[in-house]
Amino acid sequence: MKVNTHQLKKIIDLFLLLILFLFLTTNFTKAANLSASGYEINLNIDSPQQVFSTNIDLGLINREEELPLKNIYLEKFILKSAEGKEIPANYIKIETPYFQDTMDQSYRYLLMKKDQVKSWFKIGLLSKTVYLDPGIYKGFINIDDLDWEIMVKVTIEPFVKLNLDEKNIEFSVNNPRETDFFIAPKLYELNIDYNHTDWEVQACLENEFESDKGEILAAKNLFYRLENLNQKTDLLKLNKDQFKNFQTEYSLILINGKEYQEGLNSIRFGIDLTGEESSVQPAGFYSGNIIFTLRILDNNL
C-alpha cells in the first residue's frame, strides 16, 4: 500500500502528539502524587521570642504506586516586604527530620528520602527578627514534585519596651556654697528595645527629693539633660543653660524615639542650689523617685 506524503505527515504529527500526551500525563501524575497539608504558612512576631509554624505534613497520595526514585528537597526562599526589605536568611529557621538550623546553611533541604512515603517540615524566626522594620513579609516555598507553591506570610508587629532597673534617683550635694549649680557625676541609663521610633518617654516626679537630713529639694530646682552613655562629657564645661527644668504641672516628654535612635540614651541631673532670699540648698545625700511612662504615638503603624 502506498502512502502519500500528506498521509505520512499526518501519521507523524499524530505520533508526536501521542508522545507529548504521554510525557505530560506521566509528569502530572508524578507531581500530583505528592501532597502537603497546607497551602500557606502564617507567622506573627511581636516580642523578642523565637516563633515556629505548625508542621506541614508531606505524603504520597497513592501509596500503592511505585515509590519515587529520588529524594525530595525544599528550596531556599526569600521573605521580602512590599518595600523590598528582606528578612536575612540567618534569621529564618528550617526544621525537617534531617535538618534543624538557620536557612543560610544551604540552598536545598532534604525533606523525604526516596524510600519514604511521608515526612514533615516547619519554619521559624529567631527572636532578633522582631527588631527588623515592622510590616508584612512574603515569600513562596517550592518543594520537588509538589504541584503548588506554599506561601509564607510573616507579620512583624511594632515593638517597643522600656527597661528600667531603677526609678530611684540619688546624688550627694557637697560644699553647696562653692557653686550655684550642682551637676551630678552619675548618668542614669534609659534602656529601650524597639523596632520603630514612633514613641516617647514621659517623666514626672513621684515625690519631692529629700536629703538624709530631712531637707527638701524643690521640684523647680531640679534640672536634667540627655547624653550618650558611651561618650565622655567634661563636667567642667557644662552649665545650667545646657539643662532643662524638670518642674512641670504635667508629665514632661523626656525623650522620643528619634532622639534615642540618634544616641541620646541616658540622663544627667543638675540642681540649682540657689534657695529663697539668697539662701543655699543644704548639703546632703538626696534621693527621690521619678515615674517613667512609655507612650506609643499613633502613626498608623
Phi and psi restraints in degrees (value plus and minus 20) as a CYANA .aco file:
   2 LYS   PHI    -109.6   -69.6
   2 LYS   PSI     117.1   157.1
   3 VAL   PHI    -134.5   -94.5
   3 VAL   PSI     102.5   142.5
   4 ASN   PHI     -97.6   -57.6
   4 ASN   PSI     149.9   189.9
   5 THR   PHI     -81.0   -41.0
   5 THR   PSI     -58.6   -18.6
   6 HIS   PHI     -85.3   -45.3
   6 HIS   PSI     -63.5   -23.5
   7 GLN   PHI     -86.4   -46.4
   7 GLN   PSI     -58.2   -18.2
   8 LEU   PHI     -83.2   -43.2
   8 LEU   PSI     -61.3   -21.3
   9 LYS   PHI     -84.4   -44.4
   9 LYS   PSI     -57.2   -17.2
  10 LYS   PHI     -86.7   -46.7
  10 LYS   PSI     -60.5   -20.5
  11 ILE   PHI     -85.4   -45.4
  11 ILE   PSI     -61.4   -21.4
  12 ILE   PHI     -84.4   -44.4
  12 ILE   PSI     -61.3   -21.3
  13 ASP   PHI     -82.9   -42.9
  13 ASP   PSI     -62.3   -22.3
  14 LEU   PHI     -84.1   -44.1
  14 LEU   PSI     -59.4   -19.4
  15 PHE   PHI     -84.1   -44.1
  15 PHE   PSI     -63.2   -23.2
  16 LEU   PHI     -85.7   -45.7
  16 LEU   PSI     -58.4   -18.4
  17 LEU   PHI     -83.8   -43.8
  17 LEU   PSI     -57.7   -17.7
  18 LEU   PHI     -84.8   -44.8
  18 LEU   PSI     -62.0   -22.0
  19 ILE   PHI     -81.8   -41.8
  19 ILE   PSI     -65.8   -25.8
  20 LEU   PHI     -83.2   -43.2
  20 LEU   PSI     -60.8   -20.8
  21 PHE   PHI     -83.1   -43.1
  21 PHE   PSI     -64.5   -24.5
  22 LEU   PHI     -83.9   -43.9
  22 LEU   PSI     -58.5   -18.5
  23 PHE   PHI     -84.9   -44.9
  23 PHE   PSI     -67.5   -27.5
  24 LEU   PHI     -86.4   -46.4
  24 LEU   PSI     -60.7   -20.7
  25 THR   PHI     -83.4   -43.4
  25 THR   PSI     -63.5   -23.5
  26 THR   PHI     -82.4   -42.4
  26 THR   PSI     -65.6   -25.6
  27 ASN   PHI     -90.1   -50.1
  27 ASN   PSI     -54.8   -14.8
  28 PHE   PHI     -85.9   -45.9
  28 PHE   PSI     -61.5   -21.5
  29 THR   PHI     -82.6   -42.6
  29 THR   PSI     -62.3   -22.3
  30 LYS   PHI     -83.7   -43.7
  30 LYS   PSI     -62.4   -22.4
  31 ALA   PHI     -88.3   -48.3
  31 ALA   PSI     -63.2   -23.2
  32 ALA   PHI     -93.5   -53.5
  32 ALA   PSI     -32.1     7.9
  33 ASN   PHI     -94.4   -54.4
  33 ASN   PSI     -35.9     4.1
  34 LEU   PHI    -124.5   -84.5
  34 LEU   PSI     113.4   153.4
  35 SER   PHI    -149.3  -109.3
  35 SER   PSI     136.5   176.5
  36 ALA   PHI    -147.6  -107.6
  36 ALA   PSI     134.7   174.7
  37 SER   PHI    -102.1   -62.1
  37 SER   PSI     -20.0    20.0
  38 GLY   PHI    -176.3  -136.3
  38 GLY   PSI     140.2   180.2
  39 TYR   PHI    -130.1   -90.1
  39 TYR   PSI     -32.1     7.9
  40 GLU   PHI    -169.8  -129.8
  40 GLU   PSI     122.5   162.5
  41 ILE   PHI    -139.2   -99.2
  41 ILE   PSI     108.1   148.1
  42 ASN   PHI    -137.6   -97.6
  42 ASN   PSI     108.4   148.4
  43 LEU   PHI    -147.1  -107.1
  43 LEU   PSI     117.9   157.9
  44 ASN   PHI    -148.3  -108.3
  44 ASN   PSI     108.9   148.9
  45 ILE   PHI    -148.3  -108.3
  45 ILE   PSI     107.1   147.1
  46 ASP   PHI    -155.0  -115.0
  46 ASP   PSI      -9.6    30.4
  47 SER   PHI    -177.4  -137.4
  47 SER   PSI     145.7   185.7
  48 PRO   PHI     -95.9   -55.9
  48 PRO   PSI      45.9    85.9
  49 GLN   PHI    -155.4  -115.4
  49 GLN   PSI     121.4   161.4
  50 GLN   PHI     -87.6   -47.6
  50 GLN   PSI     117.6   157.6
  51 VAL   PHI    -145.2  -105.2
  51 VAL   PSI     130.0   170.0
  52 PHE   PHI    -153.9  -113.9
  52 PHE   PSI     130.5   170.5
  53 SER   PHI     -98.1   -58.1
  53 SER   PSI     148.2   188.2
  54 THR   PHI     -93.9   -53.9
  54 THR   PSI     146.0   186.0
  55 ASN   PHI     -86.5   -46.5
  55 ASN   PSI     119.0   159.0
  56 ILE   PHI    -120.4   -80.4
  56 ILE   PSI      96.3   136.3
  57 ASP   PHI    -109.3   -69.3
  57 ASP   PSI     120.1   160.1
  58 LEU   PHI    -139.6   -99.6
  58 LEU   PSI     126.1   166.1
  59 GLY   PHI    -186.1  -146.1
  59 GLY   PSI     141.3   181.3
  60 LEU   PHI     -99.3   -59.3
  60 LEU   PSI     118.2   158.2
  61 ILE   PHI     -93.0   -53.0
  61 ILE   PSI     -66.9   -26.9
  62 ASN   PHI    -133.2   -93.2
  62 ASN   PSI      78.3   118.3
  63 ARG   PHI     -94.6   -54.6
  63 ARG   PSI     -33.7     6.3
  64 GLU   PHI     -97.6   -57.6
  64 GLU   PSI     -39.3     0.7
  65 GLU   PHI     -92.4   -52.4
  65 GLU   PSI     143.8   183.8
  66 GLU   PHI     -83.0   -43.0
  66 GLU   PSI     114.5   154.5
  67 LEU   PHI     -83.0   -43.0
  67 LEU   PSI     128.9   168.9
  68 PRO   PHI     -80.1   -40.1
  68 PRO   PSI     127.4   167.4
  69 LEU   PHI    -115.6   -75.6
  69 LEU   PSI       2.6    42.6
  70 LYS   PHI    -167.6  -127.6
  70 LYS   PSI     139.8   179.8
  71 ASN   PHI     -94.2   -54.2
  71 ASN   PSI     134.5   174.5
  72 ILE   PHI    -127.2   -87.2
  72 ILE   PSI     110.3   150.3
  73 TYR   PHI    -141.7  -101.7
  73 TYR   PSI     133.7   173.7
  74 LEU   PHI    -123.2   -83.2
  74 LEU   PSI     113.6   153.6
  75 GLU   PHI    -109.4   -69.4
  75 GLU   PSI     128.8   168.8
  76 LYS   PHI     -79.0   -39.0
  76 LYS   PSI     122.8   162.8
  77 PHE   PHI    -153.1  -113.1
  77 PHE   PSI     147.2   187.2
  78 ILE   PHI    -137.9   -97.9
  78 ILE   PSI     116.9   156.9
  79 LEU   PHI    -128.6   -88.6
  79 LEU   PSI      97.4   137.4
  80 LYS   PHI    -153.8  -113.8
  80 LYS   PSI     124.6   164.6
  81 SER   PHI    -105.7   -65.7
  81 SER   PSI     150.5   190.5
  82 ALA   PHI     -83.8   -43.8
  82 ALA   PSI     -43.9    -3.9
  83 GLU   PHI    -105.2   -65.2
  83 GLU   PSI     -19.9    20.1
  84 GLY   PHI      70.2   110.2
  84 GLY   PSI     -14.0    26.0
  85 LYS   PHI    -104.0   -64.0
  85 LYS   PSI     120.3   160.3
  86 GLU   PHI    -132.3   -92.3
  86 GLU   PSI     130.4   170.4
  87 ILE   PHI    -102.9   -62.9
  87 ILE   PSI     101.8   141.8
  88 PRO   PHI     -76.0   -36.0
  88 PRO   PSI     124.9   164.9
  89 ALA   PHI     -79.7   -39.7
  89 ALA   PSI     -51.9   -11.9
  90 ASN   PHI    -100.7   -60.7
  90 ASN   PSI     -14.6    25.4
  91 TYR   PHI    -117.0   -77.0
  91 TYR   PSI     -34.4     5.6
  92 ILE   PHI    -121.9   -81.9
  92 ILE   PSI     109.5   149.5
  93 LYS   PHI    -126.7   -86.7
  93 LYS   PSI     125.1   165.1
  94 ILE   PHI    -144.3  -104.3
  94 ILE   PSI     113.4   153.4
  95 GLU   PHI    -144.6  -104.6
  95 GLU   PSI     106.5   146.5
  96 THR   PHI    -154.1  -114.1
  96 THR   PSI     155.5   195.5
  97 PRO   PHI     -80.4   -40.4
  97 PRO   PSI     -34.9     5.1
  98 TYR   PHI    -140.7  -100.7
  98 TYR   PSI     -22.7    17.3
  99 PHE   PHI    -172.0  -132.0
  99 PHE   PSI     112.1   152.1
 100 GLN   PHI    -161.2  -121.2
 100 GLN   PSI      70.5   110.5
 101 ASP   PHI    -186.1  -146.1
 101 ASP   PSI     159.7   199.7
 102 THR   PHI     -96.8   -56.8
 102 THR   PSI     140.7   180.7
 103 MET   PHI     -99.4   -59.4
 103 MET   PSI     -21.2    18.8
 104 ASP   PHI    -103.0   -63.0
 104 ASP   PSI     -18.4    21.6
 105 GLN   PHI    -103.5   -63.5
 105 GLN   PSI     -40.2    -0.2
 106 SER   PHI    -181.4  -141.4
 106 SER   PSI    -198.6  -158.6
 107 TYR   PHI    -133.4   -93.4
 107 TYR   PSI     -41.8    -1.8
 108 ARG   PHI    -155.3  -115.3
 108 ARG   PSI     120.4   160.4
 109 TYR   PHI    -145.4  -105.4
 109 TYR   PSI     106.1   146.1
 110 LEU   PHI     -87.0   -47.0
 110 LEU   PSI     106.1   146.1
 111 LEU   PHI    -128.7   -88.7
 111 LEU   PSI     -66.6   -26.6
 112 MET   PHI    -155.8  -115.8
 112 MET   PSI     114.4   154.4
 113 LYS   PHI    -102.9   -62.9
 113 LYS   PSI     140.6   180.6
 114 LYS   PHI     -83.8   -43.8
 114 LYS   PSI     -37.1     2.9
 115 ASP   PHI    -121.5   -81.5
 115 ASP   PSI      -8.1    31.9
 116 GLN   PHI    -118.2   -78.2
 116 GLN   PSI     137.7   177.7
 117 VAL   PHI    -135.4   -95.4
 117 VAL   PSI     -30.2     9.8
 118 LYS   PHI    -174.2  -134.2
 118 LYS   PSI     140.1   180.1
 119 SER   PHI    -183.4  -143.4
 119 SER   PSI    -187.1  -147.1
 120 TRP   PHI    -180.7  -140.7
 120 TRP   PSI     144.6   184.6
 121 PHE   PHI    -177.1  -137.1
 121 PHE   PSI     142.8   182.8
 122 LYS   PHI    -170.0  -130.0
 122 LYS   PSI     139.4   179.4
 123 ILE   PHI    -142.5  -102.5
 123 ILE   PSI     136.1   176.1
 124 GLY   PHI    -164.7  -124.7
 124 GLY   PSI     154.0   194.0
 125 LEU   PHI    -147.5  -107.5
 125 LEU   PSI     115.6   155.6
 126 LEU   PHI     -88.2   -48.2
 126 LEU   PSI     138.4   178.4
 127 SER   PHI     -80.0   -40.0
 127 SER   PSI     -51.7   -11.7
 128 LYS   PHI     -90.7   -50.7
 128 LYS   PSI     -28.8    11.2
 129 THR   PHI     -79.5   -39.5
 129 THR   PSI     -50.2   -10.2
 130 VAL   PHI     -84.4   -44.4
 130 VAL   PSI     -38.4     1.6
 131 TYR   PHI    -106.5   -66.5
 131 TYR   PSI     -21.1    18.9
 132 LEU   PHI     -96.9   -56.9
 132 LEU   PSI     148.9   188.9
 133 ASP   PHI     -78.9   -38.9
 133 ASP   PSI     112.2   152.2
 134 PRO   PHI     -84.0   -44.0
 134 PRO   PSI     130.8   170.8
 135 GLY   PHI     128.5   168.5
 135 GLY   PSI    -190.6  -150.6
 136 ILE   PHI    -127.7   -87.7
 136 ILE   PSI     111.0   151.0
 137 TYR   PHI    -140.6  -100.6
 137 TYR   PSI     115.0   155.0
 138 LYS   PHI    -149.3  -109.3
 138 LYS   PSI     135.5   175.5
 139 GLY   PHI    -184.0  -144.0
 139 GLY   PSI     155.5   195.5
 140 PHE   PHI    -153.2  -113.2
 140 PHE   PSI     115.3   155.3
 141 ILE   PHI    -119.0   -79.0
 141 ILE   PSI     107.7   147.7
 142 ASN   PHI    -126.0   -86.0
 142 ASN   PSI     112.2   152.2
 143 ILE   PHI    -144.8  -104.8
 143 ILE   PSI     114.3   154.3
 144 ASP   PHI     -70.5   -30.5
 144 ASP   PSI     111.8   151.8
 145 ASP   PHI      46.9    86.9
 145 ASP   PSI     -11.6    28.4
 146 LEU   PHI    -112.3   -72.3
 146 LEU   PSI     115.1   155.1
 147 ASP   PHI    -101.0   -61.0
 147 ASP   PSI     -16.5    23.5
 148 TRP   PHI    -167.6  -127.6
 148 TRP   PSI     140.1   180.1
 149 GLU   PHI    -107.4   -67.4
 149 GLU   PSI     126.2   166.2
 150 ILE   PHI    -119.7   -79.7
 150 ILE   PSI      99.1   139.1
 151 MET   PHI    -100.3   -60.3
 151 MET   PSI     119.1   159.1
 152 VAL   PHI    -135.5   -95.5
 152 VAL   PSI     107.1   147.1
 153 LYS   PHI    -144.2  -104.2
 153 LYS   PSI      99.5   139.5
 154 VAL   PHI    -134.0   -94.0
 154 VAL   PSI     108.9   148.9
 155 THR   PHI    -132.3   -92.3
 155 THR   PSI      96.9   136.9
 156 ILE   PHI    -117.8   -77.8
 156 ILE   PSI      92.8   132.8
 157 GLU   PHI     -98.6   -58.6
 157 GLU   PSI     132.7   172.7
 158 PRO   PHI     -78.3   -38.3
 158 PRO   PSI     115.8   155.8
 159 PHE   PHI    -160.8  -120.8
 159 PHE   PSI     112.9   152.9
 160 VAL   PHI    -174.6  -134.6
 160 VAL   PSI     118.4   158.4
 161 LYS   PHI    -162.0  -122.0
 161 LYS   PSI     108.6   148.6
 162 LEU   PHI    -113.8   -73.8
 162 LEU   PSI      98.9   138.9
 163 ASN   PHI    -128.5   -88.5
 163 ASN   PSI      94.6   134.6
 164 LEU   PHI    -140.1  -100.1
 164 LEU   PSI     101.0   141.0
 165 ASP   PHI     -98.6   -58.6
 165 ASP   PSI     -46.5    -6.5
 166 GLU   PHI    -176.4  -136.4
 166 GLU   PSI     128.2   168.2
 167 LYS   PHI    -135.9   -95.9
 167 LYS   PSI     -24.4    15.6
 168 ASN   PHI    -105.6   -65.6
 168 ASN   PSI     103.8   143.8
 169 ILE   PHI    -127.1   -87.1
 169 ILE   PSI     111.3   151.3
 170 GLU   PHI    -153.1  -113.1
 170 GLU   PSI     124.2   164.2
 171 PHE   PHI    -181.0  -141.0
 171 PHE   PSI     134.4   174.4
 172 SER   PHI    -126.3   -86.3
 172 SER   PSI     110.4   150.4
 173 VAL   PHI    -122.7   -82.7
 173 VAL   PSI      93.8   133.8
 174 ASN   PHI    -134.3   -94.3
 174 ASN   PSI     123.6   163.6
 175 ASN   PHI      27.5    67.5
 175 ASN   PSI      37.1    77.1
 176 PRO   PHI     -81.7   -41.7
 176 PRO   PSI     -39.7     0.3
 177 ARG   PHI     -97.0   -57.0
 177 ARG   PSI     -28.6    11.4
 178 GLU   PHI    -102.3   -62.3
 178 GLU   PSI     -37.2     2.8
 179 THR   PHI    -171.0  -131.0
 179 THR   PSI     134.8   174.8
 180 ASP   PHI    -107.6   -67.6
 180 ASP   PSI     -37.5     2.5
 181 PHE   PHI    -156.7  -116.7
 181 PHE   PSI      96.5   136.5
 182 PHE   PHI    -112.1   -72.1
 182 PHE   PSI     113.9   153.9
 183 ILE   PHI    -134.4   -94.4
 183 ILE   PSI     101.1   141.1
 184 ALA   PHI     -89.5   -49.5
 184 ALA   PSI     111.9   151.9
 185 PRO   PHI     -93.8   -53.8
 185 PRO   PSI     -42.3    -2.3
 186 LYS   PHI    -108.8   -68.8
 186 LYS   PSI     119.4   159.4
 187 LEU   PHI    -117.8   -77.8
 187 LEU   PSI     122.4   162.4
 188 TYR   PHI    -127.0   -87.0
 188 TYR   PSI      96.4   136.4
 189 GLU   PHI     -98.7   -58.7
 189 GLU   PSI     118.1   158.1
 190 LEU   PHI    -120.8   -80.8
 190 LEU   PSI      90.4   130.4
 191 ASN   PHI    -120.6   -80.6
 191 ASN   PSI      90.0   130.0
 192 ILE   PHI    -149.6  -109.6
 192 ILE   PSI     106.9   146.9
 193 ASP   PHI    -118.7   -78.7
 193 ASP   PSI     117.9   157.9
 194 TYR   PHI    -182.3  -142.3
 194 TYR   PSI     141.3   181.3
 195 ASN   PHI    -147.5  -107.5
 195 ASN   PSI      -9.5    30.5
 196 HIS   PHI    -175.4  -135.4
 196 HIS   PSI     152.3   192.3
 197 THR   PHI    -136.7   -96.7
 197 THR   PSI      -7.2    32.8
 198 ASP   PHI    -108.1   -68.1
 198 ASP   PSI      47.4    87.4
 199 TRP   PHI    -177.0  -137.0
 199 TRP   PSI     147.1   187.1
 200 GLU   PHI    -168.1  -128.1
 200 GLU   PSI     135.7   175.7
 201 VAL   PHI    -130.1   -90.1
 201 VAL   PSI     103.7   143.7
 202 GLN   PHI    -121.9   -81.9
 202 GLN   PSI     134.9   174.9
 203 ALA   PHI    -163.4  -123.4
 203 ALA   PSI     128.3   168.3
 204 CYS   PHI    -173.0  -133.0
 204 CYS   PSI     137.2   177.2
 205 LEU   PHI     -97.5   -57.5
 205 LEU   PSI     109.0   149.0
 206 GLU   PHI     -97.5   -57.5
 206 GLU   PSI     -54.2   -14.2
 207 ASN   PHI    -175.8  -135.8
 207 ASN   PSI     148.7   188.7
 208 GLU   PHI     -91.4   -51.4
 208 GLU   PSI     130.4   170.4
 209 PHE   PHI     -93.8   -53.8
 209 PHE   PSI     117.0   157.0
 210 GLU   PHI    -152.9  -112.9
 210 GLU   PSI     121.9   161.9
 211 SER   PHI    -107.0   -67.0
 211 SER   PSI     149.7   189.7
 212 ASP   PHI     -87.7   -47.7
 212 ASP   PSI     -29.4    10.6
 213 LYS   PHI    -124.8   -84.8
 213 LYS   PSI     -12.7    27.3
 214 GLY   PHI      67.1   107.1
 214 GLY   PSI     -14.8    25.2
 215 GLU   PHI     -96.5   -56.5
 215 GLU   PSI     117.5   157.5
 216 ILE   PHI    -117.9   -77.9
 216 ILE   PSI     115.2   155.2
 217 LEU   PHI    -119.0   -79.0
 217 LEU   PSI      94.1   134.1
 218 ALA   PHI     -83.2   -43.2
 218 ALA   PSI     123.1   163.1
 219 ALA   PHI     -79.5   -39.5
 219 ALA   PSI     -52.2   -12.2
 220 LYS   PHI     -87.1   -47.1
 220 LYS   PSI     -35.9     4.1
 221 ASN   PHI    -114.3   -74.3
 221 ASN   PSI     -20.7    19.3
 222 LEU   PHI    -115.7   -75.7
 222 LEU   PSI     110.6   150.6
 223 PHE   PHI    -148.7  -108.7
 223 PHE   PSI     144.9   184.9
 224 TYR   PHI    -171.5  -131.5
 224 TYR   PSI     142.3   182.3
 225 ARG   PHI    -168.8  -128.8
 225 ARG   PSI     135.3   175.3
 226 LEU   PHI    -116.4   -76.4
 226 LEU   PSI     120.4   160.4
 227 GLU   PHI    -161.9  -121.9
 227 GLU   PSI     148.8   188.8
 228 ASN   PHI    -111.9   -71.9
 228 ASN   PSI     103.7   143.7
 229 LEU   PHI     -79.2   -39.2
 229 LEU   PSI     -49.4    -9.4
 230 ASN   PHI    -112.1   -72.1
 230 ASN   PSI     -19.6    20.4
 231 GLN   PHI    -131.1   -91.1
 231 GLN   PSI     105.0   145.0
 232 LYS   PHI     -93.5   -53.5
 232 LYS   PSI     114.9   154.9
 233 THR   PHI    -134.0   -94.0
 233 THR   PSI     111.9   151.9
 234 ASP   PHI    -101.7   -61.7
 234 ASP   PSI      86.3   126.3
 235 LEU   PHI     -83.5   -43.5
 235 LEU   PSI     -47.0    -7.0
 236 LEU   PHI     -87.7   -47.7
 236 LEU   PSI     -39.5     0.5
 237 LYS   PHI    -115.6   -75.6
 237 LYS   PSI     -20.6    19.4
 238 LEU   PHI    -110.9   -70.9
 238 LEU   PSI     129.9   169.9
 239 ASN   PHI    -163.7  -123.7
 239 ASN   PSI     153.4   193.4
 240 LYS   PHI     -78.2   -38.2
 240 LYS   PSI     -54.2   -14.2
 241 ASP   PHI     -83.8   -43.8
 241 ASP   PSI     -38.3     1.7
 242 GLN   PHI    -111.7   -71.7
 242 GLN   PSI     -13.8    26.2
 243 PHE   PHI    -136.0   -96.0
 243 PHE   PSI     139.1   179.1
 244 LYS   PHI    -131.4   -91.4
 244 LYS   PSI     127.2   167.2
 245 ASN   PHI     -94.8   -54.8
 245 ASN   PSI     115.0   155.0
 246 PHE   PHI    -101.5   -61.5
 246 PHE   PSI     -38.4     1.6
 247 GLN   PHI     -88.5   -48.5
 247 GLN   PSI     111.0   151.0
 248 THR   PHI    -182.4  -142.4
 248 THR   PSI     131.7   171.7
 249 GLU   PHI     -90.2   -50.2
 249 GLU   PSI     -50.1   -10.1
 250 TYR   PHI    -139.9   -99.9
 250 TYR   PSI    -199.6  -159.6
 251 SER   PHI     -83.4   -43.4
 251 SER   PSI     118.1   158.1
 252 LEU   PHI    -116.5   -76.5
 252 LEU   PSI     133.2   173.2
 253 ILE   PHI    -101.8   -61.8
 253 ILE   PSI      86.8   126.8
 254 LEU   PHI     -95.9   -55.9
 254 LEU   PSI     -64.8   -24.8
 255 ILE   PHI    -179.2  -139.2
 255 ILE   PSI     132.2   172.2
 256 ASN   PHI    -138.0   -98.0
 256 ASN   PSI     152.8   192.8
 257 GLY   PHI     -80.7   -40.7
 257 GLY   PSI     -58.8   -18.8
 258 LYS   PHI     -88.7   -48.7
 258 LYS   PSI     -58.4   -18.4
 259 GLU   PHI     -84.2   -44.2
 259 GLU   PSI     -61.7   -21.7
 260 TYR   PHI     -85.0   -45.0
 260 TYR   PSI     -61.6   -21.6
 261 GLN   PHI     -82.0   -42.0
 261 GLN   PSI     -50.9   -10.9
 262 GLU   PHI     -98.8   -58.8
 262 GLU   PSI     -23.5    16.5
 263 GLY   PHI      92.1   132.1
 263 GLY   PSI     -21.9    18.1
 264 LEU   PHI    -101.8   -61.8
 264 LEU   PSI      74.9   114.9
 265 ASN   PHI    -144.7  -104.7
 265 ASN   PSI      -4.8    35.2
 266 SER   PHI    -171.9  -131.9
 266 SER   PSI     143.2   183.2
 267 ILE   PHI    -138.7   -98.7
 267 ILE   PSI     116.3   156.3
 268 ARG   PHI    -137.4   -97.4
 268 ARG   PSI     114.7   154.7
 269 PHE   PHI    -121.6   -81.6
 269 PHE   PSI     129.8   169.8
 270 GLY   PHI    -153.8  -113.8
 270 GLY   PSI     134.1   174.1
 271 ILE   PHI    -151.0  -111.0
 271 ILE   PSI     107.2   147.2
 272 ASP   PHI     -99.7   -59.7
 272 ASP   PSI      93.0   133.0
 273 LEU   PHI    -105.0   -65.0
 273 LEU   PSI     -23.6    16.4
 274 THR   PHI     -96.3   -56.3
 274 THR   PSI     100.8   140.8
 275 GLY   PHI    -118.5   -78.5
 275 GLY   PSI    -184.1  -144.1
 276 GLU   PHI     -94.5   -54.5
 276 GLU   PSI     119.8   159.8
 277 GLU   PHI      32.0    72.0
 277 GLU   PSI      32.2    72.2
 278 SER   PHI      45.6    85.6
 278 SER   PSI      -7.5    32.5
 279 SER   PHI     -96.0   -56.0
 279 SER   PSI     148.0   188.0
 280 VAL   PHI    -141.7  -101.7
 280 VAL   PSI     119.2   159.2
 281 GLN   PHI     -79.1   -39.1
 281 GLN   PSI     105.8   145.8
 282 PRO   PHI     -83.0   -43.0
 282 PRO   PSI     130.3   170.3
 283 ALA   PHI     -87.7   -47.7
 283 ALA   PSI     138.4   178.4
 284 GLY   PHI     135.6   175.6
 284 GLY   PSI     155.8   195.8
 285 PHE   PHI    -117.9   -77.9
 285 PHE   PSI      90.9   130.9
 286 TYR   PHI    -122.2   -82.2
 286 TYR   PSI     126.0   166.0
 287 SER   PHI    -167.8  -127.8
 287 SER   PSI     131.6   171.6
 288 GLY   PHI    -186.9  -146.9
 288 GLY   PSI     147.1   187.1
 289 ASN   PHI    -129.9   -89.9
 289 ASN   PSI     119.3   159.3
 290 ILE   PHI    -138.6   -98.6
 290 ILE   PSI     112.3   152.3
 291 ILE   PHI    -113.4   -73.4
 291 ILE   PSI     101.3   141.3
 292 PHE   PHI    -124.6   -84.6
 292 PHE   PSI     111.7   151.7
 293 THR   PHI    -147.5  -107.5
 293 THR   PSI     108.3   148.3
 294 LEU   PHI    -108.3   -68.3
 294 LEU   PSI     109.1   149.1
 295 ARG   PHI    -143.8  -103.8
 295 ARG   PSI     103.9   143.9
 296 ILE   PHI    -106.8   -66.8
 296 ILE   PSI     109.6   149.6
 297 LEU   PHI    -105.0   -65.0
 297 LEU   PSI     121.5   161.5
 298 ASP   PHI    -107.5   -67.5
 298 ASP   PSI      70.2   110.2
 299 ASN   PHI    -138.4   -98.4
 299 ASN   PSI      12.5    52.5
 300 ASN   PHI      38.6    78.6
 300 ASN   PSI      17.2    57.2
